[in-house]
Amino acid sequence: MTLILSNADVGNLLTMPECLAALEEAYEELAHGRGVSRQRSDSIVRTTREDALYSLKSMDGVIGKLGVGAVRINSDIVTWPKFGNNMRRVKVPAAPNQRYTGLVLLFSSETGEPLAIMPDGVMQRIRVGAANGLGVKYMARANAKSIGILGSGWQAGTQLTAACAVRTIETIRCFSPNKENREKFSAEMTEILGIEVVPVDSPEAAVRGADIAMCASNTVDNIFFEHYLEPGMMVSSIKRPEIAAPVIRRADRVVVHTQQGKPMLVASEGLDVPEHGEDKGWGSMAEIDFTKMPTLPEMIVGKCTGRGSDEEITVFLNNLGLGYQFAAAGAVVYRKAKEQGVGHELPTDWFTEDVHP
């Protein structure tokens, strides 16, 4: 039987500590060449909407040790509105009943059968948080106690949850351009974490004096700049354009999620994709050679060091997500769902065939 799970199921089954542990183990496999991860691909065409484009995104990975492979697929209507001086990448819930379309398909690497199908939304949020949490674990000072976070949206909450799982955090300050959003987010996260999250009126006020500076936005433009840096600070980013290139050049140590600098991008002829512009989105940090930078999996197995002293400035750049992460997190969710009898079972024959493909 193939298990069908909901976002609510995933949220109830996958805790941040479990995701941190699962990714850490999976990254060890990847660093030693026993795991396989394919570069993300984006296929983009016009839609009937003048302000939007259609993007079909996919990524996958296989972890032999866990006996699973996973594919993550997103079918998105994407817009790029401006908020103040910054452009953002915003998905539109254009599917029936104002919904988004994103799926994780989990397969057995022993039989090839589909083990589970689930939405990607909650899982992708937790796995991004966990990846950056591992960056904090290996690159922040051991005595780090304060966080300044830029962003108060969907991704920001798990960034704080993960950081607090690997460090004893005492103070958190939050800035985002929308005052109402940052105040609501700060109140919610204060209750969740048991640590006061203080909303502030500027990015400088958020990151000044912070041991850990975290970026968690959907921006296509830079939001963290060189003059924010302080000795001993660890900077964490969930996407490539958040951090200005001079930050990378000034930092003492920089580790990236993957040496794949950007997705495989395929667009219809003559299409102008806003986030592909110079110094925006995937056009940012054009002068940085990602293929020569150490990666998170390499750092976890000791092929590189995340911090050499308390005075160093370190940066973890989660420059590109991996389908491999969904295999690791998906394996945890599937195991616990089967143990607890969670989800709906459908005949596997519905998703397999007796004709040679």
WOWOBEL-V126936 format. One record per backbone hydrogen bond with DSSP energy under -0.5 kcal/mol. NH is the residue of the N-H (numbers start at 1). CO is the residue of the C=O. Records with the same first field share a line. If there is no record, write none. Layout:
BEGIN
NH->CO  CO
END
This chain:
BEGIN
2->346
3->115
4->344
5->3  117
10->6
11->7
12->8
13->9
14->10
15->13
19->15
20->16
21->17
22->18
23->19
24->20
25->21
26->22
27->23
28->24
29->25
30->26
31->27
32->28
33->30
34->29
35->29
36->62
38->60
41->58
42->264
43->56
44->42  266
45->54
47->49  52
52->49
53->78
54->45
55->76
56->43
57->55  74
58->41
59->72
61->70
62->36
63->68
64->34  62
66->63
67->63  64
68->63
69->107
70->61
71->105
72->59
73->103
74->57
75->101
76->55  74
77->92
78->53  76
79->90
83->86
84->82
86->83
88->81
89->218
90->79  88
92->77
94->92
95->99
98->95
99->95
102->100
103->73
104->118
105->71
106->104  116
107->69
108->113
109->67
110->67
112->108
115->106  113
116->106
117->3
118->104
119->5
120->102
124->120
125->121
126->122
127->123
128->124
129->125
130->126
131->127
132->128
133->129
134->130
135->131
136->132
137->133
138->134
139->135
140->136
144->141
147->171
148->212
149->173
150->214
151->149  175
153->216
156->153
157->153
159->155
160->156
161->157
162->158
163->159
164->160
165->161  162
166->162  163
167->163
169->167
170->145
171->145
172->196
173->147
174->198
175->149
179->177
182->178
183->179
184->180
185->181
186->182
187->183
188->184
189->185
190->186
191->187
192->188
193->189
194->190
198->172  196
199->197
200->174
206->202
207->203
208->204
210->207
212->146
213->234
214->148  212
215->236
216->150
220->87
221->87
223->242
224->242
228->225
229->226
232->311
233->230
234->211
235->314
236->213
237->316
238->215
240->319
242->239
243->240
244->224
247->244
248->244  245
249->245
250->246
251->247
252->313
253->313
255->315
256->294
257->317
261->259
264->40
265->263
266->42  264
268->44
271->268
273->271
274->272
276->273
277->274
279->283
280->277
281->220
282->275
283->275  280
284->281
286->283
288->285
290->288
292->289
293->290
296->256
299->295
300->296
301->297
302->299
303->298
304->298
312->309
314->233  312
315->253
316->235
317->255  315
318->237  316
319->317
323->38
324->60
325->322
326->322  323
327->323
328->324
329->325
330->326
331->327
332->328
333->329
334->330
335->331
336->332
337->333
338->334
339->335
340->336
341->337
342->337
344->4
346->2
350->347
351->348
352->348
END
